[in-house]
Amino acid sequence: MLRAPSPSMLRLLWTVVENIQPNLISGLSDVQLIRQVLHELQRLVCLAPEESHILSEYLGDRTMLIRDLTEG
């Protein structure tokens, strides 16, 4: 079973999501969207492979929410 992301990592992750350009997200598949968010996050912090996997799973369950928030 995977651990949950830490509260500080979640805050940073959602800050990254808020700062991604909506026109970029609209053209991405869900897999590409997750990769893009992780790429932007990794520009700010160094992620261990396990953290990256945990965040990928977390984002995968929330792609519709991410799209809704960025379109809003």
C-alpha positions in Angstrom: 0.0 0.0 0.0 1.3 3.4 -0.9 1.8 6.2 1.6 -0.1 9.4 1.2 1.8 12.5 0.1 2.9 14.8 3.0 0.8 17.9 3.7 3.7 20.2 2.6 4.1 18.2 -0.7 0.4 18.4 -1.3 0.5 22.2 -0.9 3.4 22.5 -3.3 1.8 20.1 -5.8 -1.5 22.1 -5.9 0.5 25.4 -6.2 2.2 23.9 -9.3 -1.2 22.8 -10.6 -2.6 26.3 -10.1 0.3 27.8 -12.0 0.1 25.6 -15.1 -1.3 27.3 -18.2 -4.8 26.1 -18.9 -4.2 26.0 -22.7 -1.3 23.6 -22.1 -3.5 21.2 -20.0 -6.3 21.1 -22.5 -4.2 19.5 -25.1 -2.7 16.8 -22.9 -3.9 13.2 -22.3 -4.2 12.2 -18.6 -0.8 10.5 -18.7 0.8 13.6 -20.3 -0.9 15.8 -17.7 0.5 13.8 -14.8 3.9 13.8 -16.4 3.7 17.6 -16.9 2.7 18.3 -13.3 5.4 16.0 -12.0 8.0 17.7 -14.3 7.0 21.1 -13.0 7.2 19.9 -9.4 10.6 18.4 -10.0 11.9 21.7 -11.1 11.2 22.9 -7.6 12.1 19.9 -5.5 14.0 16.7 -5.9 11.7 13.7 -5.8 12.7 10.2 -4.8 11.4 7.5 -7.1 8.9 6.4 -4.4 7.6 9.9 -4.0 7.2 10.3 -7.7 5.2 7.1 -7.9 3.0 8.1 -4.9 2.3 11.5 -6.5 1.7 10.0 -9.9 -1.0 7.7 -8.3 -2.4 10.7 -6.4 -2.6 12.8 -9.6 -4.1 10.0 -11.6 -7.1 9.9 -9.3 -7.6 13.7 -9.7 -7.1 14.5 -13.4 -10.7 15.6 -13.8 -10.4 17.9 -10.8 -7.2 19.3 -12.1 -8.8 20.0 -15.5 -11.9 21.6 -13.8 -9.7 23.9 -11.6 -7.5 25.1 -14.5 -10.5 25.7 -16.8 -12.3 27.7 -14.1 
